[in-house]
Amino acid sequence: MGRYFLPWDKKPENEPLAIDVAYDRTHLAQDDIAMATATIKNNLTKSANMIMVDLGIPPGFDLFSEDLQAYHEKSAGQKSGRWKSSP
């Protein structure tokens, strides 16, 4: 039996935080690498402090922890809450 990931057809409405995950491709072969971009938007009328976002990884995918370490080092000390990766 195989397993695969299907994104939701409909996004929830009126959420305090909107989360969107976009992948750089829609078809992968075994051992291919896909890049994902997560965008979190504050829909509140005020600032949201101390936000923690828990993003799941689709079944069969692995995370490169060295990419997270590079993100952490590059974004340390930023107060804007924005960070854009470079390829």
PyMOL CGO cylinders between C-alpha atoms (Angstrom):
from pymol import cmd
from pymol.cgo import CYLINDER

trace = [
    CYLINDER, 0.00, 0.00, 0.00, 1.39, 3.44, -0.93, 0.3, 1, 1, 1, 1, 1, 1,
    CYLINDER, 1.39, 3.44, -0.93, 0.86, 6.73, 0.84, 0.3, 1, 1, 1, 1, 1, 1,
    CYLINDER, 0.86, 6.73, 0.84, 0.89, 10.21, -0.60, 0.3, 1, 1, 1, 1, 1, 1,
    CYLINDER, 0.89, 10.21, -0.60, 0.11, 13.78, 0.40, 0.3, 1, 1, 1, 1, 1, 1,
    CYLINDER, 0.11, 13.78, 0.40, -2.76, 15.85, -0.97, 0.3, 1, 1, 1, 1, 1, 1,
    CYLINDER, -2.76, 15.85, -0.97, -3.12, 19.51, 0.06, 0.3, 1, 1, 1, 1, 1, 1,
    CYLINDER, -3.12, 19.51, 0.06, -6.47, 20.80, 1.28, 0.3, 1, 1, 1, 1, 1, 1,
    CYLINDER, -6.47, 20.80, 1.28, -8.86, 21.86, -1.46, 0.3, 1, 1, 1, 1, 1, 1,
    CYLINDER, -8.86, 21.86, -1.46, -10.24, 24.74, 0.58, 0.3, 1, 1, 1, 1, 1, 1,
    CYLINDER, -10.24, 24.74, 0.58, -8.33, 27.04, 2.92, 0.3, 1, 1, 1, 1, 1, 1,
    CYLINDER, -8.33, 27.04, 2.92, -9.91, 27.96, 6.27, 0.3, 1, 1, 1, 1, 1, 1,
    CYLINDER, -9.91, 27.96, 6.27, -11.35, 31.47, 6.48, 0.3, 1, 1, 1, 1, 1, 1,
    CYLINDER, -11.35, 31.47, 6.48, -11.06, 34.13, 9.20, 0.3, 1, 1, 1, 1, 1, 1,
    CYLINDER, -11.06, 34.13, 9.20, -7.99, 32.67, 10.86, 0.3, 1, 1, 1, 1, 1, 1,
    CYLINDER, -7.99, 32.67, 10.86, -5.74, 34.92, 12.97, 0.3, 1, 1, 1, 1, 1, 1,
    CYLINDER, -5.74, 34.92, 12.97, -2.71, 33.61, 11.07, 0.3, 1, 1, 1, 1, 1, 1,
    CYLINDER, -2.71, 33.61, 11.07, -2.76, 32.41, 7.47, 0.3, 1, 1, 1, 1, 1, 1,
    CYLINDER, -2.76, 32.41, 7.47, -0.17, 29.80, 6.54, 0.3, 1, 1, 1, 1, 1, 1,
    CYLINDER, -0.17, 29.80, 6.54, 0.69, 28.98, 2.94, 0.3, 1, 1, 1, 1, 1, 1,
    CYLINDER, 0.69, 28.98, 2.94, 3.28, 26.44, 1.83, 0.3, 1, 1, 1, 1, 1, 1,
    CYLINDER, 3.28, 26.44, 1.83, 4.38, 26.44, -1.82, 0.3, 1, 1, 1, 1, 1, 1,
    CYLINDER, 4.38, 26.44, -1.82, 6.65, 23.86, -3.42, 0.3, 1, 1, 1, 1, 1, 1,
    CYLINDER, 6.65, 23.86, -3.42, 8.95, 24.51, -6.37, 0.3, 1, 1, 1, 1, 1, 1,
    CYLINDER, 8.95, 24.51, -6.37, 7.61, 21.49, -8.27, 0.3, 1, 1, 1, 1, 1, 1,
    CYLINDER, 7.61, 21.49, -8.27, 4.57, 19.24, -8.33, 0.3, 1, 1, 1, 1, 1, 1,
    CYLINDER, 4.57, 19.24, -8.33, 6.13, 15.99, -9.59, 0.3, 1, 1, 1, 1, 1, 1,
    CYLINDER, 6.13, 15.99, -9.59, 9.07, 14.21, -8.00, 0.3, 1, 1, 1, 1, 1, 1,
    CYLINDER, 9.07, 14.21, -8.00, 10.94, 11.01, -8.63, 0.3, 1, 1, 1, 1, 1, 1,
    CYLINDER, 10.94, 11.01, -8.63, 12.45, 9.03, -5.77, 0.3, 1, 1, 1, 1, 1, 1,
    CYLINDER, 12.45, 9.03, -5.77, 15.42, 10.85, -4.18, 0.3, 1, 1, 1, 1, 1, 1,
    CYLINDER, 15.42, 10.85, -4.18, 14.59, 14.17, -5.91, 0.3, 1, 1, 1, 1, 1, 1,
    CYLINDER, 14.59, 14.17, -5.91, 14.92, 17.35, -3.84, 0.3, 1, 1, 1, 1, 1, 1,
    CYLINDER, 14.92, 17.35, -3.84, 12.07, 19.84, -3.60, 0.3, 1, 1, 1, 1, 1, 1,
    CYLINDER, 12.07, 19.84, -3.60, 12.22, 23.32, -2.11, 0.3, 1, 1, 1, 1, 1, 1,
    CYLINDER, 12.22, 23.32, -2.11, 9.32, 24.68, -0.08, 0.3, 1, 1, 1, 1, 1, 1,
    CYLINDER, 9.32, 24.68, -0.08, 8.48, 28.25, 0.89, 0.3, 1, 1, 1, 1, 1, 1,
    CYLINDER, 8.48, 28.25, 0.89, 6.27, 28.85, 3.91, 0.3, 1, 1, 1, 1, 1, 1,
    CYLINDER, 6.27, 28.85, 3.91, 4.49, 32.19, 4.19, 0.3, 1, 1, 1, 1, 1, 1,
    CYLINDER, 4.49, 32.19, 4.19, 2.76, 33.14, 7.43, 0.3, 1, 1, 1, 1, 1, 1,
    CYLINDER, 2.76, 33.14, 7.43, 0.48, 36.21, 7.38, 0.3, 1, 1, 1, 1, 1, 1,
    CYLINDER, 0.48, 36.21, 7.38, -0.88, 37.99, 10.44, 0.3, 1, 1, 1, 1, 1, 1,
    CYLINDER, -0.88, 37.99, 10.44, -4.58, 38.74, 9.84, 0.3, 1, 1, 1, 1, 1, 1,
    CYLINDER, -4.58, 38.74, 9.84, -5.04, 40.40, 13.22, 0.3, 1, 1, 1, 1, 1, 1,
    CYLINDER, -5.04, 40.40, 13.22, -5.45, 44.16, 13.56, 0.3, 1, 1, 1, 1, 1, 1,
    CYLINDER, -5.45, 44.16, 13.56, -2.55, 44.23, 16.01, 0.3, 1, 1, 1, 1, 1, 1,
    CYLINDER, -2.55, 44.23, 16.01, 0.96, 42.88, 16.23, 0.3, 1, 1, 1, 1, 1, 1,
    CYLINDER, 0.96, 42.88, 16.23, 1.31, 39.19, 17.07, 0.3, 1, 1, 1, 1, 1, 1,
    CYLINDER, 1.31, 39.19, 17.07, 4.25, 38.61, 19.40, 0.3, 1, 1, 1, 1, 1, 1,
    CYLINDER, 4.25, 38.61, 19.40, 6.03, 35.36, 20.22, 0.3, 1, 1, 1, 1, 1, 1,
    CYLINDER, 6.03, 35.36, 20.22, 4.50, 33.33, 17.41, 0.3, 1, 1, 1, 1, 1, 1,
    CYLINDER, 4.50, 33.33, 17.41, 5.48, 29.69, 17.07, 0.3, 1, 1, 1, 1, 1, 1,
    CYLINDER, 5.48, 29.69, 17.07, 4.56, 27.92, 13.84, 0.3, 1, 1, 1, 1, 1, 1,
    CYLINDER, 4.56, 27.92, 13.84, 4.63, 24.14, 13.61, 0.3, 1, 1, 1, 1, 1, 1,
    CYLINDER, 4.63, 24.14, 13.61, 4.79, 23.05, 9.96, 0.3, 1, 1, 1, 1, 1, 1,
    CYLINDER, 4.79, 23.05, 9.96, 4.32, 19.40, 9.18, 0.3, 1, 1, 1, 1, 1, 1,
    CYLINDER, 4.32, 19.40, 9.18, 6.39, 17.52, 6.64, 0.3, 1, 1, 1, 1, 1, 1,
    CYLINDER, 6.39, 17.52, 6.64, 4.46, 15.47, 4.08, 0.3, 1, 1, 1, 1, 1, 1,
    CYLINDER, 4.46, 15.47, 4.08, 4.86, 11.69, 4.34, 0.3, 1, 1, 1, 1, 1, 1,
    CYLINDER, 4.86, 11.69, 4.34, 7.98, 10.44, 2.60, 0.3, 1, 1, 1, 1, 1, 1,
    CYLINDER, 7.98, 10.44, 2.60, 9.79, 13.77, 2.82, 0.3, 1, 1, 1, 1, 1, 1,
    CYLINDER, 9.79, 13.77, 2.82, 12.92, 14.43, 4.89, 0.3, 1, 1, 1, 1, 1, 1,
    CYLINDER, 12.92, 14.43, 4.89, 14.12, 17.80, 6.15, 0.3, 1, 1, 1, 1, 1, 1,
    CYLINDER, 14.12, 17.80, 6.15, 17.70, 18.96, 5.62, 0.3, 1, 1, 1, 1, 1, 1,
    CYLINDER, 17.70, 18.96, 5.62, 18.61, 20.12, 9.14, 0.3, 1, 1, 1, 1, 1, 1,
    CYLINDER, 18.61, 20.12, 9.14, 21.64, 22.01, 7.79, 0.3, 1, 1, 1, 1, 1, 1,
    CYLINDER, 21.64, 22.01, 7.79, 19.21, 24.32, 5.96, 0.3, 1, 1, 1, 1, 1, 1,
    CYLINDER, 19.21, 24.32, 5.96, 17.48, 25.12, 9.25, 0.3, 1, 1, 1, 1, 1, 1,
    CYLINDER, 17.48, 25.12, 9.25, 20.84, 25.83, 10.88, 0.3, 1, 1, 1, 1, 1, 1,
    CYLINDER, 20.84, 25.83, 10.88, 21.75, 28.21, 8.03, 0.3, 1, 1, 1, 1, 1, 1,
    CYLINDER, 21.75, 28.21, 8.03, 18.37, 29.96, 8.44, 0.3, 1, 1, 1, 1, 1, 1,
    CYLINDER, 18.37, 29.96, 8.44, 18.88, 30.28, 12.18, 0.3, 1, 1, 1, 1, 1, 1,
    CYLINDER, 18.88, 30.28, 12.18, 22.34, 31.81, 11.75, 0.3, 1, 1, 1, 1, 1, 1,
    CYLINDER, 22.34, 31.81, 11.75, 21.22, 34.22, 9.03, 0.3, 1, 1, 1, 1, 1, 1,
    CYLINDER, 21.22, 34.22, 9.03, 18.07, 35.39, 10.82, 0.3, 1, 1, 1, 1, 1, 1,
    CYLINDER, 18.07, 35.39, 10.82, 19.43, 35.67, 14.38, 0.3, 1, 1, 1, 1, 1, 1,
    CYLINDER, 19.43, 35.67, 14.38, 18.79, 39.13, 15.75, 0.3, 1, 1, 1, 1, 1, 1,
    CYLINDER, 18.79, 39.13, 15.75, 16.23, 40.16, 13.13, 0.3, 1, 1, 1, 1, 1, 1,
    CYLINDER, 16.23, 40.16, 13.13, 13.20, 41.85, 14.63, 0.3, 1, 1, 1, 1, 1, 1,
    CYLINDER, 13.20, 41.85, 14.63, 11.09, 42.25, 11.50, 0.3, 1, 1, 1, 1, 1, 1,
    CYLINDER, 11.09, 42.25, 11.50, 9.88, 38.65, 11.46, 0.3, 1, 1, 1, 1, 1, 1,
    CYLINDER, 9.88, 38.65, 11.46, 10.78, 38.46, 7.78, 0.3, 1, 1, 1, 1, 1, 1,
    CYLINDER, 10.78, 38.46, 7.78, 13.49, 36.43, 6.18, 0.3, 1, 1, 1, 1, 1, 1,
    CYLINDER, 13.49, 36.43, 6.18, 13.97, 35.51, 2.58, 0.3, 1, 1, 1, 1, 1, 1,
    CYLINDER, 13.97, 35.51, 2.58, 16.21, 32.66, 1.60, 0.3, 1, 1, 1, 1, 1, 1,
    CYLINDER, 16.21, 32.66, 1.60, 18.54, 32.80, -1.33, 0.3, 1, 1, 1, 1, 1, 1,
    CYLINDER, 18.54, 32.80, -1.33, 19.16, 29.77, -3.52, 0.3, 1, 1, 1, 1, 1, 1,
]
cmd.load_cgo(trace, "trace")
